[in-house]
Amino acid sequence: MSFQLQNLLKLKMNWATASGPTHETVLSSRVRLARNLARLPFPSHGSPRHAAAALEDAFAAGRRSRPLAKAAYLRLDELEPTEHLFLAERRLISPALLQNPKQRGVIVGEREILSVMVNEEDHLRLQAVDSGLCLPSLWQRLSALDAEFGRSLEFAYDRRWGYLTSCPTNAGTGMRVSALLHLPGLAIAGMINPILKGLQKIGMTARGMYGEGTKVLGDFYQVSNATTLGRSEEDFVQRVSGAVLGVVEREREAQRALSEGARRIEIEDLVHRAIGILSHARSISFEEGMQHLSYVRLALSLRWKMPIGWEALNELLVLAQPAHLQMRAGRAVASAERRVLRADMIRAAF
Amino acid sequence: MLCSRCQRNESEVLLKQIAENYVSQTALCRACAEKALAEQHESVLTGLLADILSTRRPGPRERACPACGLTFARLRDSGRVGCAECYSAFREALDDALRRVHGASKHTGLAPAAETRRQLDDAIAREDFEAAARLRDRLREP
């Protein structure tokens, strides 16, 4: 394992610290900017030589910038497939492009707040992530980083279309503003679908984070702006913040109703069974782990006394994923044994 | 874990897919993951873009981008342009498609510093001092 990845595994992810406003419901906020170099074809259409030039330019610009001067600079073609999955599980690279690691890279800043993906769909994807609902301050940090990169690099830009992106659905601001929400109250109350539909009506994309089809694992949802053109960056930040605050309010109401009403005993039962399983299981799948961790998270949010705190629980959501377990073990581990390692790790935290 | 598609090979890739605004994560072997990626459209909007472009016949000068050689057919099928010049080469088609996808067809957000400086010169030339002050502030930000 590379030294830099070992460090990533050891150091804290700031978004998991549960320090931001409304972090009970909003695990993390994220702002992402898509940027391309004006003089090179976009990654999907360029030659390996073009991609190598883009990677070199992006890394050089990062090293010149103040926020990323001391960051980790990782080239994917120097890493193993498990290490790629590890980065994808931490959402530092996108899983859709794991097939082709050549001339791709990622810059990871301190505590994983700022990072830059290089040669994904676009030459650069600058992103900022932190705990709780904190989109305006994240936008400020990312905007400053964008300006620093813009001093070193000439970005593809057009007066009419704004920043030009590989997929025209990202053109304009190139900006995706999102929040990762934990909505166990609304899920138990059966109110998720109308809320998601309502969000879509006001120009948001809302979708489950983990799980297959309509079965969403652990009640984690991501809300983001659907379009990127025709509004200012601040406007997108405000709109997503407003939409997310609305959902946070609905989640609080749902939790209050569940914990005060006739269904309280049902919630207590779910939570305490979850604690029983998490603190005693000898083998557990990612799916089962996520569901029970979600119930314990709900109990924390209701301020019930729990054997685990916010930060440890948030970290488990990341560490219990397959590549993370293998990275911690320092070797390839088949799925049956991963379930055992996962159960060991969760038990140790409870 | 076995690949959930072919049920034969050991899975190596966790594939995330979006359908009807839900993300699914499926464990697949490498071969099946490549097939699945080729089949999927990354997002609802990309699908919408492809739908809009598919109803359009390219004009005589819209068949290919002179800079990178991307053809209209490839743009339509992939929903991706090849380079910055493609936006000029396929201007008409994209104008129509982007207006429908974004509900807007003009960028009103930030610009790179060089462009902001040009806008500042323009604002001063037409004596729009309010705009000039705003642009100057933007250039001063750290």
Chai-1 contact restraints between the chains, C-beta under 6 A:
chainA,res_idxA,chainB,res_idxB,connection_type,confidence,min_distance_angstrom,max_distance_angstrom,comment,restraint_id
A,A38,B,A84,contact,1.0,0.0,6.0,A-B,restraint_1
A,P41,B,C68,contact,1.0,0.0,6.0,A-B,restraint_2
A,P41,B,G82,contact,1.0,0.0,6.0,A-B,restraint_3
A,P41,B,C83,contact,1.0,0.0,6.0,A-B,restraint_4
A,F42,B,C83,contact,1.0,0.0,6.0,A-B,restraint_5
A,S44,B,R80,contact,1.0,0.0,6.0,A-B,restraint_6
A,H45,B,C68,contact,1.0,0.0,6.0,A-B,restraint_7
A,H45,B,G82,contact,1.0,0.0,6.0,A-B,restraint_8
A,P95,B,K16,contact,1.0,0.0,6.0,A-B,restraint_9
A,G150,B,P112,contact,1.0,0.0,6.0,A-B,restraint_10
A,G150,B,A113,contact,1.0,0.0,6.0,A-B,restraint_11
A,F155,B,P112,contact,1.0,0.0,6.0,A-B,restraint_12
A,A156,B,A84,contact,1.0,0.0,6.0,A-B,restraint_13
A,Y157,B,P112,contact,1.0,0.0,6.0,A-B,restraint_14
A,D158,B,Y87,contact,1.0,0.0,6.0,A-B,restraint_15
A,W161,B,Y87,contact,1.0,0.0,6.0,A-B,restraint_16
A,W161,B,H107,contact,1.0,0.0,6.0,A-B,restraint_17
A,G162,B,H107,contact,1.0,0.0,6.0,A-B,restraint_18
A,L164,B,A84,contact,1.0,0.0,6.0,A-B,restraint_19
A,L164,B,Y87,contact,1.0,0.0,6.0,A-B,restraint_20
A,S166,B,R80,contact,1.0,0.0,6.0,A-B,restraint_21
A,C167,B,T46,contact,1.0,0.0,6.0,A-B,restraint_22
A,C167,B,R80,contact,1.0,0.0,6.0,A-B,restraint_23
A,P168,B,L94,contact,1.0,0.0,6.0,A-B,restraint_24
A,P168,B,L98,contact,1.0,0.0,6.0,A-B,restraint_25
A,T169,B,L45,contact,1.0,0.0,6.0,A-B,restraint_26
A,T169,B,T46,contact,1.0,0.0,6.0,A-B,restraint_27
A,T169,B,L49,contact,1.0,0.0,6.0,A-B,restraint_28
A,T169,B,V101,contact,1.0,0.0,6.0,A-B,restraint_29
A,G172,B,H107,contact,1.0,0.0,6.0,A-B,restraint_30
A,T173,B,G109,contact,1.0,0.0,6.0,A-B,restraint_31
A,R207,B,N21,contact,1.0,0.0,6.0,A-B,restraint_32
A,R207,B,Y22,contact,1.0,0.0,6.0,A-B,restraint_33
A,R207,B,V23,contact,1.0,0.0,6.0,A-B,restraint_34
A,G208,B,Y22,contact,1.0,0.0,6.0,A-B,restraint_35
A,G208,B,V23,contact,1.0,0.0,6.0,A-B,restraint_36
A,Y210,B,Q25,contact,1.0,0.0,6.0,A-B,restraint_37
A,E212,B,S24,contact,1.0,0.0,6.0,A-B,restraint_38
A,G213,B,S24,contact,1.0,0.0,6.0,A-B,restraint_39
A,T214,B,Y22,contact,1.0,0.0,6.0,A-B,restraint_40
A,T227,B,H102,contact,1.0,0.0,6.0,A-B,restraint_41
A,L229,B,H102,contact,1.0,0.0,6.0,A-B,restraint_42
A,L229,B,A104,contact,1.0,0.0,6.0,A-B,restraint_43
A,G230,B,H102,contact,1.0,0.0,6.0,A-B,restraint_44
A,G230,B,A104,contact,1.0,0.0,6.0,A-B,restraint_45
A,S232,B,T108,contact,1.0,0.0,6.0,A-B,restraint_46
A,S232,B,G109,contact,1.0,0.0,6.0,A-B,restraint_47
A,E233,B,G109,contact,1.0,0.0,6.0,A-B,restraint_48
A,E233,B,L110,contact,1.0,0.0,6.0,A-B,restraint_49
A,S335,B,M1,contact,1.0,0.0,6.0,A-B,restraint_50
